C-alpha cells in the first residue's frame, strides 16, 4: 500500500469517536452505535457483553463500521482481556461491562462531505486477517 493512502486512511479512521457496527450471523442482522478509537489502521470498539453482535462476530467475523463520511469493511476479532493494547477506551467507565473488538480493515470507502466530489475506495490487501 502506498504511504500516502495509508496515511489518509489512518487519518480518516481516527477522526471519529463513535461508529455504527453492523454484523450478520446466527443472530440475524445486528447493528449498534459504539464508542471507538483508532490505532493506525485498526479500529477498536467497546461492545457490551450482552450484545448479539458478539455472537455474530464469533460465527461470522466480517463486519462493517460506518461513520458519517466513511464505511470500513473488515474482520472483527474479540480481544482477550490480557491481549488488549494500551487504548484509551479502557479508561471509560463502561469498559467494565464491555468487550473490546478489533476491526482489521479490508476496504475503506470515503464519501466526501461535498457530494459533488467523487467517492474514494482504499483496499488493504496486505493486512493479515488470520
N, CA, C and O atoms as CSV, one atom per row, in Angstrom:
chain,resi,resn,atom,element,x,y,z
A,1,UNK,N,N,0.845,-1.175,0.000
A,1,UNK,CA,C,0.000,0.000,0.000
A,1,UNK,C,C,0.888,1.234,0.000
A,1,UNK,O,O,1.892,1.284,0.709
A,2,UNK,N,N,0.520,2.215,-0.786
A,2,UNK,CA,C,1.278,3.449,-0.854
A,2,UNK,C,C,1.155,4.217,0.454
A,2,UNK,O,O,0.099,4.239,1.086
A,3,UNK,N,N,2.264,4.849,0.848
A,3,UNK,CA,C,2.295,5.552,2.130
A,3,UNK,C,C,1.227,6.636,2.239
A,3,UNK,O,O,0.607,6.781,3.292
A,4,UNK,N,N,1.000,7.402,1.168
A,4,UNK,CA,C,0.020,8.489,1.262
A,4,UNK,C,C,-1.403,7.938,1.432
A,4,UNK,O,O,-2.233,8.574,2.082
A,5,UNK,N,N,-1.691,6.774,0.863
A,5,UNK,CA,C,-3.008,6.162,1.069
A,5,UNK,C,C,-3.148,5.622,2.484
A,5,UNK,O,O,-4.207,5.739,3.101
A,6,UNK,N,N,-2.075,5.030,2.994
A,6,UNK,CA,C,-2.069,4.537,4.370
A,6,UNK,C,C,-2.304,5.700,5.340
A,6,UNK,O,O,-3.092,5.573,6.278
A,7,UNK,N,N,-1.630,6.822,5.121
A,7,UNK,CA,C,-1.785,7.987,5.989
A,7,UNK,C,C,-3.196,8.565,5.900
A,7,UNK,O,O,-3.785,8.938,6.914
A,8,UNK,N,N,-3.735,8.637,4.676
A,8,UNK,CA,C,-5.095,9.158,4.518
A,8,UNK,C,C,-6.101,8.254,5.216
A,8,UNK,O,O,-6.998,8.738,5.907
A,9,UNK,N,N,-5.957,6.949,5.042
A,9,UNK,CA,C,-6.871,6.001,5.689
A,9,UNK,C,C,-6.779,6.105,7.204
A,9,UNK,O,O,-7.802,6.130,7.888
A,10,UNK,N,N,-5.573,6.167,7.725
A,10,UNK,CA,C,-5.379,6.275,9.171
A,10,UNK,C,C,-6.001,7.560,9.713
A,10,UNK,O,O,-6.682,7.533,10.738
A,11,UNK,N,N,-5.771,8.687,9.033
A,11,UNK,CA,C,-6.343,9.964,9.470
A,11,UNK,C,C,-7.868,9.940,9.391
A,11,UNK,O,O,-8.541,10.484,10.267
A,12,UNK,N,N,-8.410,9.324,8.365
A,12,UNK,CA,C,-9.867,9.247,8.196
A,12,UNK,C,C,-10.493,8.403,9.303
A,12,UNK,O,O,-11.485,8.804,9.913
A,13,UNK,N,N,-9.915,7.243,9.557
A,13,UNK,CA,C,-10.469,6.345,10.567
A,13,UNK,C,C,-10.364,6.955,11.964
A,13,UNK,O,O,-11.265,6.781,12.785
A,14,UNK,N,N,-9.280,7.665,12.236
A,14,UNK,CA,C,-9.071,8.201,13.588
A,14,UNK,C,C,-9.825,9.507,13.842
A,14,UNK,O,O,-9.710,10.087,14.921
A,15,UNK,N,N,-10.594,9.972,12.857
A,15,UNK,CA,C,-11.264,11.264,13.002
A,15,UNK,C,C,-12.570,11.208,13.793
A,15,UNK,O,O,-13.211,12.241,13.986
A,16,UNK,N,N,-12.975,10.029,14.254
A,16,UNK,CA,C,-14.265,9.901,14.929
A,16,UNK,C,C,-14.122,9.159,16.261
A,16,UNK,O,O,-13.092,8.541,16.530
A,17,UNK,N,N,-15.162,9.230,17.084
A,17,UNK,CA,C,-15.149,8.539,18.379
A,17,UNK,C,C,-16.326,7.577,18.546
A,17,UNK,O,O,-16.408,6.863,19.545
A,18,UNK,N,N,-17.241,7.558,17.566
A,18,UNK,CA,C,-18.391,6.661,17.600
A,18,UNK,C,C,-18.677,6.170,16.184
A,18,UNK,O,O,-18.626,6.943,15.228
A,19,UNK,N,N,-18.979,4.872,16.059
A,19,UNK,CA,C,-19.368,4.307,14.764
A,19,UNK,C,C,-20.590,3.415,14.947
A,19,UNK,O,O,-20.926,3.003,16.057
A,20,UNK,N,N,-21.234,3.134,13.836
A,20,UNK,CA,C,-22.285,2.123,13.810
A,20,UNK,C,C,-21.636,0.839,13.320
A,20,UNK,O,O,-21.076,0.798,12.225
A,21,UNK,N,N,-21.713,-0.202,14.130
A,21,UNK,CA,C,-21.167,-1.501,13.772
A,21,UNK,C,C,-22.304,-2.389,13.301
A,21,UNK,O,O,-23.324,-2.516,13.977
A,22,UNK,N,N,-22.123,-3.010,12.124
A,22,UNK,CA,C,-23.135,-3.910,11.572
A,22,UNK,C,C,-22.537,-5.293,11.386
A,22,UNK,O,O,-21.410,-5.445,10.915
A,23,UNK,N,N,-23.325,-6.309,11.770
A,23,UNK,CA,C,-22.888,-7.698,11.639
A,23,UNK,C,C,-24.026,-8.516,11.055
A,23,UNK,O,O,-25.172,-8.072,10.984
A,24,UNK,N,N,-23.670,-9.729,10.639
A,24,UNK,CA,C,-24.670,-10.683,10.198
A,24,UNK,C,C,-24.207,-12.067,10.634
A,24,UNK,O,O,-23.023,-12.387,10.540
A,25,UNK,N,N,-25.121,-12.868,11.099
A,25,UNK,CA,C,-24.764,-14.211,11.531
A,25,UNK,C,C,-25.966,-14.919,12.111
A,25,UNK,O,O,-27.101,-14.632,11.729
A,26,UNK,N,N,-25.733,-15.854,13.042
A,26,UNK,CA,C,-26.830,-16.623,13.628
A,26,UNK,C,C,-27.890,-15.762,14.317
A,26,UNK,O,O,-29.048,-16.168,14.420
A,27,UNK,N,N,-27.502,-14.586,14.782
A,27,UNK,CA,C,-28.465,-13.685,15.429
A,27,UNK,C,C,-29.093,-12.723,14.427
A,27,UNK,O,O,-29.663,-11.704,14.817
A,28,UNK,N,N,-28.992,-13.044,13.129
A,28,UNK,CA,C,-29.534,-12.239,12.045
A,28,UNK,C,C,-28.734,-10.942,11.900
A,28,UNK,O,O,-27.604,-10.849,12.379
A,29,UNK,N,N,-29.311,-9.964,11.251
A,29,UNK,CA,C,-28.649,-8.676,11.065
A,29,UNK,C,C,-28.701,-7.925,12.391
A,29,UNK,O,O,-29.759,-7.817,13.013
A,30,UNK,N,N,-27.558,-7.410,12.816
A,30,UNK,CA,C,-27.477,-6.639,14.056
A,30,UNK,C,C,-26.681,-5.368,13.779
A,30,UNK,O,O,-25.746,-5.386,12.979
A,31,UNK,N,N,-27.039,-4.272,14.428
A,31,UNK,CA,C,-26.308,-3.018,14.295
A,31,UNK,C,C,-26.445,-2.231,15.578
A,31,UNK,O,O,-27.455,-2.332,16.273
A,32,UNK,N,N,-25.432,-1.448,15.891
A,32,UNK,CA,C,-25.479,-0.604,17.075
A,32,UNK,C,C,-24.394,0.449,17.015
A,32,UNK,O,O,-23.401,0.303,16.302
A,33,UNK,N,N,-24.602,1.515,17.777
A,33,UNK,CA,C,-23.615,2.600,17.858
A,33,UNK,C,C,-22.704,2.360,19.052
A,33,UNK,O,O,-23.173,2.082,20.156
A,34,UNK,N,N,-21.397,2.470,18.824
A,34,UNK,CA,C,-20.427,2.169,19.872
A,34,UNK,C,C,-19.274,3.158,19.862
A,34,UNK,O,O,-18.899,3.703,18.824
A,35,UNK,N,N,-18.722,3.374,21.056
A,35,UNK,CA,C,-17.517,4.193,21.190
A,35,UNK,C,C,-16.369,3.470,20.510
A,35,UNK,O,O,-16.288,2.242,20.532
A,36,UNK,N,N,-15.478,4.253,19.904
A,36,UNK,CA,C,-14.366,3.629,19.194
A,36,UNK,C,C,-13.114,4.489,19.293
A,36,UNK,O,O,-13.146,5.654,19.690
A,37,UNK,N,N,-12.015,3.856,18.914
A,37,UNK,CA,C,-10.711,4.516,18.897
A,37,UNK,C,C,-9.862,3.814,17.842
A,37,UNK,O,O,-9.871,2.588,17.737
A,38,UNK,N,N,-9.137,4.597,17.073
A,38,UNK,CA,C,-8.270,4.023,16.038
A,38,UNK,C,C,-6.824,4.026,16.513
A,38,UNK,O,O,-6.371,4.936,17.207
A,39,UNK,N,N,-6.124,2.983,16.115
A,39,UNK,CA,C,-4.685,2.869,16.353
A,39,UNK,C,C,-4.095,2.438,15.023
A,39,UNK,O,O,-4.164,1.266,14.654
A,40,UNK,N,N,-3.512,3.392,14.302
A,40,UNK,CA,C,-3.051,3.090,12.956
A,40,UNK,C,C,-4.243,2.798,12.070
A,40,UNK,O,O,-5.174,3.600,11.989
A,41,UNK,N,N,-4.221,1.657,11.406
A,41,UNK,CA,C,-5.328,1.272,10.527
A,41,UNK,C,C,-6.362,0.402,11.218
A,41,UNK,O,O,-7.384,0.070,10.618
A,42,UNK,N,N,-6.122,0.028,12.461
A,42,UNK,CA,C,-7.064,-0.818,13.195
A,42,UNK,C,C,-8.032,0.055,13.983
A,42,UNK,O,O,-7.668,1.116,14.489
A,43,UNK,N,N,-9.276,-0.416,14.075
A,43,UNK,CA,C,-10.308,0.292,14.815
A,43,UNK,C,C,-10.735,-0.576,15.990
A,43,UNK,O,O,-10.965,-1.775,15.832
A,44,UNK,N,N,-10.842,0.032,17.171
A,44,UNK,CA,C,-11.226,-0.676,18.391
A,44,UNK,C,C,-12.554,-0.125,18.880
A,44,UNK,O,O,-12.766,1.088,18.890
A,45,UNK,N,N,-13.452,-1.023,19.288
A,45,UNK,CA,C,-14.769,-0.638,19.768
A,45,UNK,C,C,-15.056,-1.296,21.101
A,45,UNK,O,O,-14.583,-2.397,21.379
A,46,UNK,N,N,-15.838,-0.610,21.922
A,46,UNK,CA,C,-16.371,-1.198,23.152
A,46,UNK,C,C,-17.783,-1.678,22.858
A,46,UNK,O,O,-18.654,-0.883,22.506
A,47,UNK,N,N,-18.011,-2.986,23.003
A,47,UNK,CA,C,-19.323,-3.564,22.742
A,47,UNK,C,C,-19.791,-4.275,24.016
A,47,UNK,O,O,-19.063,-5.113,24.550
A,48,UNK,N,N,-20.984,-3.958,24.509
A,48,UNK,CA,C,-21.485,-4.604,25.726
A,48,UNK,C,C,-21.491,-6.126,25.607
A,48,UNK,O,O,-21.797,-6.677,24.549
A,49,UNK,N,N,-21.152,-6.789,26.699
A,49,UNK,CA,C,-21.083,-8.255,26.714
A,49,UNK,C,C,-22.420,-8.919,26.406
A,49,UNK,O,O,-22.448,-10.084,26.008
A,50,UNK,N,N,-23.526,-8.203,26.583
A,50,UNK,CA,C,-24.853,-8.772,26.327
A,50,UNK,C,C,-25.311,-8.581,24.878
A,50,UNK,O,O,-26.412,-9.001,24.520
A,51,UNK,N,N,-24.491,-7.962,24.056
A,51,UNK,CA,C,-24.881,-7.653,22.685
A,51,UNK,C,C,-24.877,-8.888,21.785
A,51,UNK,O,O,-23.963,-9.711,21.844
A,52,UNK,N,N,-25.899,-9.004,20.961
A,52,UNK,CA,C,-25.985,-10.079,19.972
A,52,UNK,C,C,-24.896,-9.937,18.903
A,52,UNK,O,O,-24.574,-10.906,18.216
A,53,UNK,N,N,-24.334,-8.742,18.761
A,53,UNK,CA,C,-23.259,-8.548,17.789
A,53,UNK,C,C,-22.062,-9.444,18.098
A,53,UNK,O,O,-21.401,-9.934,17.182
A,54,UNK,N,N,-21.783,-9.657,19.368
A,54,UNK,CA,C,-20.649,-10.515,19.746
A,54,UNK,C,C,-20.871,-11.944,19.279
A,54,UNK,O,O,-19.942,-12.595,18.803
A,55,UNK,N,N,-22.099,-12.433,19.413
A,55,UNK,CA,C,-22.442,-13.783,18.956
A,55,UNK,C,C,-22.227,-13.888,17.445
A,55,UNK,O,O,-21.685,-14.879,16.955
A,56,UNK,N,N,-22.655,-12.864,16.720
A,56,UNK,CA,C,-22.460,-12.864,15.278
A,56,UNK,C,C,-20.973,-12.840,14.918
A,56,UNK,O,O,-20.539,-13.574,14.030
A,57,UNK,N,N,-20.198,-12.008,15.597
A,57,UNK,CA,C,-18.767,-11.887,15.305
A,57,UNK,C,C,-18.051,-13.212,15.536
A,57,UNK,O,O,-17.165,-13.586,14.767
A,58,UNK,N,N,-18.432,-13.918,16.589
A,58,UNK,CA,C,-17.808,-15.219,16.865
A,58,UNK,C,C,-18.039,-16.213,15.732
A,58,UNK,O,O,-17.203,-17.083,15.490
A,59,UNK,N,N,-19.159,-16.091,15.044
A,59,UNK,CA,C,-19.525,-17.024,13.989
A,59,UNK,C,C,-19.268,-16.513,12.575
A,59,UNK,O,O,-19.027,-17.299,11.659
A,60,UNK,N,N,-19.319,-15.206,12.402
A,60,UNK,CA,C,-19.143,-14.583,11.083
A,60,UNK,C,C,-18.413,-13.264,11.309
A,60,UNK,O,O,-19.069,-12.246,11.531
A,61,UNK,N,N,-17.075,-13.239,11.261
A,61,UNK,CA,C,-16.314,-12.065,11.673
A,61,UNK,C,C,-16.318,-10.876,10.706
A,61,UNK,O,O,-15.801,-9.815,11.054
A,62,UNK,N,N,-16.879,-11.022,9.515
A,62,UNK,CA,C,-16.915,-9.895,8.595
A,62,UNK,C,C,-17.921,-8.866,9.097
A,62,UNK,O,O,-19.073,-9.194,9.378
A,63,UNK,N,N,-17.466,-7.606,9.207
A,63,UNK,CA,C,-18.304,-6.535,9.752
A,63,UNK,C,C,-18.170,-5.290,8.889
A,63,UNK,O,O,-17.299,-5.196,8.025
A,64,UNK,N,N,-19.055,-4.340,9.147
A,64,UNK,CA,C,-18.969,-3.016,8.545
A,64,UNK,C,C,-19.116,-1.993,9.671
A,64,UNK,O,O,-20.063,-2.047,10.456
A,65,UNK,N,N,-18.171,-1.067,9.736
A,65,UNK,CA,C,-18.239,0.062,10.664
A,65,UNK,C,C,-18.521,1.306,9.825
A,65,UNK,O,O,-17.814,1.588,8.858
A,66,UNK,N,N,-19.562,2.045,10.209
A,66,UNK,CA,C,-19.983,3.196,9.423
A,66,UNK,C,C,-19.923,4.468,10.256
A,66,UNK,O,O,-20.441,4.529,11.371
A,67,UNK,N,N,-19.282,5.477,9.690
A,67,UNK,CA,C,-19.265,6.822,10.263
A,67,UNK,C,C,-19.969,7.734,9.247
A,67,UNK,O,O,-20.432,7.269,8.206
A,68,UNK,N,N,-20.043,9.013,9.553
A,68,UNK,CA,C,-20.792,9.923,8.688
A,68,UNK,C,C,-20.241,9.968,7.267
A,68,UNK,O,O,-21.017,9.959,6.312
A,69,UNK,N,N,-18.926,10.016,7.106
A,69,UNK,CA,C,-18.349,10.191,5.776
A,69,UNK,C,C,-17.549,8.989,5.287
A,69,UNK,O,O,-16.870,9.080,4.264
A,70,UNK,N,N,-17.613,7.875,5.991
A,70,UNK,CA,C,-16.875,6.696,5.528
A,70,UNK,C,C,-17.515,5.405,6.024
A,70,UNK,O,O,-18.328,5.383,6.948
A,71,UNK,N,N,-17.100,4.331,5.355
A,71,UNK,CA,C,-17.550,2.985,5.719
A,71,UNK,C,C,-16.344,2.057,5.635
A,71,UNK,O,O,-15.644,2.018,4.623
A,72,UNK,N,N,-16.112,1.313,6.712
A,72,UNK,CA,C,-14.968,0.417,6.789
A,72,UNK,C,C,-15.461,-1.024,6.826
A,72,UNK,O,O,-16.203,-1.411,7.729
A,73,UNK,N,N,-15.048,-1.810,5.849
A,73,UNK,CA,C,-15.326,-3.246,5.857
A,73,UNK,C,C,-14.097,-3.924,6.427
A,73,UNK,O,O,-12.968,-3.562,6.096
A,74,UNK,N,N,-14.317,-4.908,7.282
A,74,UNK,CA,C,-13.171,-5.578,7.868
A,74,UNK,C,C,-13.547,-6.860,8.566
A,74,UNK,O,O,-14.685,-7.326,8.512
A,75,UNK,N,N,-12.548,-7.411,9.224
A,75,UNK,CA,C,-12.726,-8.638,10.005
A,75,UNK,C,C,-12.599,-8.262,11.472
A,75,UNK,O,O,-11.613,-7.648,11.881
A,76,UNK,N,N,-13.594,-8.630,12.257
A,76,UNK,CA,C,-13.607,-8.299,13.681
A,76,UNK,C,C,-13.074,-9.457,14.505
A,76,UNK,O,O,-13.306,-10.627,14.201
A,77,UNK,N,N,-12.358,-9.098,15.549
A,77,UNK,CA,C,-11.816,-10.069,16.495
A,77,UNK,C,C,-12.171,-9.581,17.897
A,77,UNK,O,O,-11.962,-8.412,18.223
A,78,UNK,N,N,-12.703,-10.470,18.718
A,78,UNK,CA,C,-12.963,-10.140,20.119
A,78,UNK,C,C,-11.657,-10.371,20.857
A,78,UNK,O,O,-11.156,-11.495,20.897
A,79,UNK,N,N,-11.102,-9.320,21.441
A,79,UNK,CA,C,-9.809,-9.427,22.097
A,79,UNK,C,C,-9.936,-9.991,23.508
A,79,UNK,O,O,-10.866,-9.661,24.244
A,80,UNK,N,N,-9.001,-10.833,23.864
A,80,UNK,CA,C,-8.923,-11.327,25.242
A,80,UNK,C,C,-8.463,-10.176,26.130
A,80,UNK,O,O,-7.697,-9.317,25.695
A,81,UNK,N,N,-8.930,-10.163,27.369
A,81,UNK,CA,C,-8.603,-9.065,28.281
A,81,UNK,C,C,-7.103,-8.871,28.438
A,81,UNK,O,O,-6.642,-7.736,28.561
A,82,UNK,N,N,-6.338,-9.941,28.437
A,82,UNK,CA,C,-4.890,-9.806,28.617
A,82,UNK,C,C,-4.160,-9.465,27.318
A,82,UNK,O,O,-2.943,-9.277,27.328
A,83,UNK,N,N,-4.887,-9.383,26.198
A,83,UNK,CA,C,-4.263,-9.067,24.916
A,83,UNK,C,C,-4.511,-7.627,24.484
A,83,UNK,O,O,-4.059,-7.202,23.420
A,84,UNK,N,N,-5.226,-6.885,25.311
A,84,UNK,CA,C,-5.597,-5.525,24.930
A,84,UNK,C,C,-4.403,-4.601,25.052
A,84,UNK,O,O,-3.722,-4.552,26.076
A,85,UNK,N,N,-4.170,-3.868,23.968
A,85,UNK,CA,C,-3.097,-2.891,23.950
A,85,UNK,C,C,-3.512,-1.685,24.785
A,85,UNK,O,O,-4.630,-1.611,25.297
A,86,UNK,N,N,-2.600,-0.763,24.905
A,86,UNK,CA,C,-2.906,0.489,25.597
A,86,UNK,C,C,-3.813,1.342,24.726
A,86,UNK,O,O,-3.337,2.055,23.843
A,87,UNK,N,N,-5.100,1.275,24.964
A,87,UNK,CA,C,-6.041,2.135,24.265
A,87,UNK,C,C,-6.863,2.876,25.311
A,87,UNK,O,O,-7.165,2.343,26.379
A,88,UNK,N,N,-7.215,4.105,24.988
A,88,UNK,CA,C,-7.916,4.964,25.944
A,88,UNK,C,C,-9.338,4.496,26.240
A,88,UNK,O,O,-9.905,4.855,27.272
A,89,UNK,N,N,-9.913,3.706,25.352
A,89,UNK,CA,C,-11.267,3.189,25.604
A,89,UNK,C,C,-11.345,2.445,26.928
A,89,UNK,O,O,-12.384,2.453,27.587
A,90,UNK,N,N,-10.257,1.805,27.318
A,90,UNK,CA,C,-10.245,1.019,28.547
A,90,UNK,C,C,-10.381,1.885,29.799
A,90,UNK,O,O,-10.643,1.364,30.883
A,91,UNK,N,N,-10.205,3.195,29.660
A,91,UNK,CA,C,-10.343,4.123,30.788
A,91,UNK,C,C,-11.789,4.561,31.007
A,91,UNK,O,O,-12.101,5.163,32.035
A,92,UNK,N,N,-12.672,4.269,30.059
A,92,UNK,CA,C,-14.071,4.672,30.176
A,92,UNK,C,C,-14.799,3.785,31.186
A,92,UNK,O,O,-14.489,2.598,31.295
A,93,UNK,N,N,-15.762,4.343,31.926
A,93,UNK,CA,C,-16.493,3.549,32.927
A,93,UNK,C,C,-17.178,2.316,32.342
A,93,UNK,O,O,-17.216,1.266,32.983
A,94,UNK,N,N,-17.715,2.434,31.139
A,94,UNK,CA,C,-18.437,1.312,30.537
A,94,UNK,C,C,-17.530,0.159,30.106
A,94,UNK,O,O,-18.023,-0.918,29.771
A,95,UNK,N,N,-16.232,0.367,30.110
A,95,UNK,CA,C,-15.295,-0.700,29.724
A,95,UNK,C,C,-15.424,-1.917,30.634
A,95,UNK,O,O,-15.117,-3.033,30.216
A,96,UNK,N,N,-15.871,-1.719,31.863
A,96,UNK,CA,C,-16.012,-2.827,32.810
A,96,UNK,C,C,-17.040,-3.870,32.368
A,96,UNK,O,O,-16.920,-5.039,32.736
A,97,UNK,N,N,-18.037,-3.477,31.597
A,97,UNK,CA,C,-19.058,-4.431,31.158
A,97,UNK,C,C,-19.071,-4.619,29.631
A,97,UNK,O,O,-20.073,-5.033,29.047
A,98,UNK,N,N,-17.933,-4.302,29.010
A,98,UNK,CA,C,-17.840,-4.422,27.552
A,98,UNK,C,C,-16.677,-5.309,27.138
A,98,UNK,O,O,-15.732,-5.525,27.896
A,99,UNK,N,N,-16.771,-5.811,25.923
A,99,UNK,CA,C,-15.659,-6.493,25.273
A,99,UNK,C,C,-15.031,-5.500,24.303
A,99,UNK,O,O,-15.709,-4.603,23.801
A,100,UNK,N,N,-13.742,-5.660,24.041
A,100,UNK,CA,C,-13.063,-4.826,23.052
A,100,UNK,C,C,-13.007,-5.608,21.749
A,100,UNK,O,O,-12.535,-6.744,21.701
A,101,UNK,N,N,-13.498,-4.973,20.701
A,101,UNK,CA,C,-13.494,-5.551,19.365
A,101,UNK,C,C,-12.415,-4.835,18.556
A,101,UNK,O,O,-12.349,-3.606,18.543
A,102,UNK,N,N,-11.584,-5.607,17.892
A,102,UNK,CA,C,-10.592,-5.045,16.988
A,102,UNK,C,C,-11.066,-5.316,15.565
A,102,UNK,O,O,-11.353,-6.457,15.204
A,103,UNK,N,N,-11.144,-4.262,14.765
A,103,UNK,CA,C,-11.517,-4.429,13.358
A,103,UNK,C,C,-10.271,-4.251,12.518
A,103,UNK,O,O,-9.639,-3.195,12.525
A,104,UNK,N,N,-9.931,-5.307,11.792
A,104,UNK,CA,C,-8.802,-5.290,10.863
A,104,UNK,C,C,-9.371,-4.943,9.492
A,104,UNK,O,O,-10.200,-5.682,8.962
A,105,UNK,N,N,-8.934,-3.827,8.914
A,105,UNK,CA,C,-9.581,-3.332,7.698
A,105,UNK,C,C,-9.318,-4.181,6.463
A,105,UNK,O,O,-8.245,-4.758,6.288
A,106,UNK,N,N,-10.329,-4.236,5.623
A,106,UNK,CA,C,-10.223,-4.859,4.314
A,106,UNK,C,C,-10.398,-3.790,3.239
A,106,UNK,O,O,-9.681,-3.784,2.238
A,107,UNK,N,N,-11.358,-2.883,3.452
A,107,UNK,CA,C,-11.667,-1.866,2.459
A,107,UNK,C,C,-12.298,-0.655,3.146
A,107,UNK,O,O,-13.164,-0.802,4.009
A,108,UNK,N,N,-11.857,0.541,2.756
A,108,UNK,CA,C,-12.403,1.787,3.300
A,108,UNK,C,C,-13.017,2.582,2.158
A,108,UNK,O,O,-12.341,2.884,1.175
A,109,UNK,N,N,-14.304,2.925,2.286
A,109,UNK,CA,C,-14.999,3.771,1.311
A,109,UNK,C,C,-15.166,5.143,1.948
A,109,UNK,O,O,-15.723,5.265,3.038
A,110,UNK,N,N,-14.682,6.170,1.266
A,110,UNK,CA,C,-14.767,7.538,1.779
A,110,UNK,C,C,-15.705,8.335,0.890
A,110,UNK,O,O,-15.513,8.409,-0.323
A,111,UNK,N,N,-16.730,8.934,1.509
A,111,UNK,CA,C,-17.673,9.800,0.808
A,111,UNK,C,C,-17.441,11.226,1.305
A,111,UNK,O,O,-17.779,11.534,2.448
A,112,UNK,N,N,-16.877,12.094,0.479
A,112,UNK,CA,C,-16.624,13.475,0.919
A,112,UNK,C,C,-17.912,14.192,1.308
A,112,UNK,O,O,-18.993,13.862,0.819
A,113,UNK,N,N,-17.784,15.171,2.191
A,113,UNK,CA,C,-18.948,15.958,2.607
A,113,UNK,C,C,-19.573,16.666,1.414
A,113,UNK,O,O,-20.793,16.821,1.347
A,114,UNK,N,N,-18.750,17.088,0.489
A,114,UNK,CA,C,-19.229,17.709,-0.745
A,114,UNK,C,C,-19.597,16.593,-1.715
A,114,UNK,O,O,-18.717,15.951,-2.289
A,115,UNK,N,N,-20.879,16.365,-1.897
A,115,UNK,CA,C,-21.344,15.255,-2.724
A,115,UNK,C,C,-20.965,15.398,-4.195
A,115,UNK,O,O,-21.096,14.444,-4.962
A,116,UNK,N,N,-20.496,16.580,-4.596
A,116,UNK,CA,C,-20.031,16.761,-5.967
A,116,UNK,C,C,-18.653,16.120,-6.168
A,116,UNK,O,O,-18.235,15.878,-7.301
A,117,UNK,N,N,-17.964,15.853,-5.079
A,117,UNK,CA,C,-16.650,15.209,-5.147
A,117,UNK,C,C,-16.831,13.696,-5.286
A,117,UNK,O,O,-17.814,13.136,-4.801
A,118,UNK,N,N,-15.878,13.041,-5.951
A,118,UNK,CA,C,-16.012,11.586,-6.119
A,118,UNK,C,C,-15.723,10.819,-4.826
A,118,UNK,O,O,-14.966,11.271,-3.967
A,119,UNK,N,N,-16.349,9.648,-4.718
A,119,UNK,CA,C,-16.058,8.744,-3.617
A,119,UNK,C,C,-14.676,8.151,-3.838
A,119,UNK,O,O,-14.174,8.116,-4.962
A,120,UNK,N,N,-14.072,7.689,-2.764
A,120,UNK,CA,C,-12.751,7.078,-2.859
A,120,UNK,C,C,-12.785,5.745,-2.133
A,120,UNK,O,O,-13.409,5.628,-1.078
A,121,UNK,N,N,-12.124,4.742,-2.686
A,121,UNK,CA,C,-12.035,3.432,-2.071
A,121,UNK,C,C,-10.572,3.073,-1.889
A,121,UNK,O,O,-9.777,3.171,-2.824
A,122,UNK,N,N,-10.222,2.655,-0.677
A,122,UNK,CA,C,-8.861,2.225,-0.373
A,122,UNK,C,C,-8.934,0.783,0.102
A,122,UNK,O,O,-9.610,0.479,1.085
A,123,UNK,N,N,-8.241,-0.101,-0.595
A,123,UNK,CA,C,-8.175,-1.508,-0.222
A,123,UNK,C,C,-6.924,-1.765,0.607
A,123,UNK,O,O,-5.913,-1.082,0.444
A,124,UNK,N,N,-6.995,-2.747,1.492
A,124,UNK,CA,C,-5.890,-3.104,2.369
A,124,UNK,C,C,-5.487,-4.560,2.134
A,124,UNK,O,O,-5.750,-5.411,2.984
A,125,UNK,N,N,-4.863,-4.859,1.009
A,125,UNK,CA,C,-4.563,-6.263,0.698
A,125,UNK,C,C,-3.501,-6.880,1.590
A,125,UNK,O,O,-3.440,-8.103,1.712
A,126,UNK,N,N,-2.662,-6.061,2.219
A,126,UNK,CA,C,-1.549,-6.630,2.999
A,126,UNK,C,C,-1.867,-6.851,4.459
A,126,UNK,O,O,-1.038,-7.406,5.181
A,127,UNK,N,N,-3.045,-6.437,4.930
A,127,UNK,CA,C,-3.414,-6.630,6.330
A,127,UNK,C,C,-3.633,-8.129,6.563
A,127,UNK,O,O,-4.390,-8.775,5.840
A,128,UNK,N,N,-2.964,-8.664,7.573
A,128,UNK,CA,C,-3.095,-10.094,7.897
A,128,UNK,C,C,-4.432,-10.320,8.596
A,128,UNK,O,O,-4.659,-9.792,9.685
A,129,UNK,N,N,-5.303,-11.086,7.989
A,129,UNK,CA,C,-6.619,-11.335,8.562
A,129,UNK,C,C,-6.725,-12.677,9.255
A,129,UNK,O,O,-7.836,-13.123,9.545
A,130,UNK,N,N,-5.644,-13.320,9.525
A,130,UNK,CA,C,-5.661,-14.629,10.188
A,130,UNK,C,C,-5.658,-14.452,11.682
A,130,UNK,O,O,-5.670,-15.437,12.421
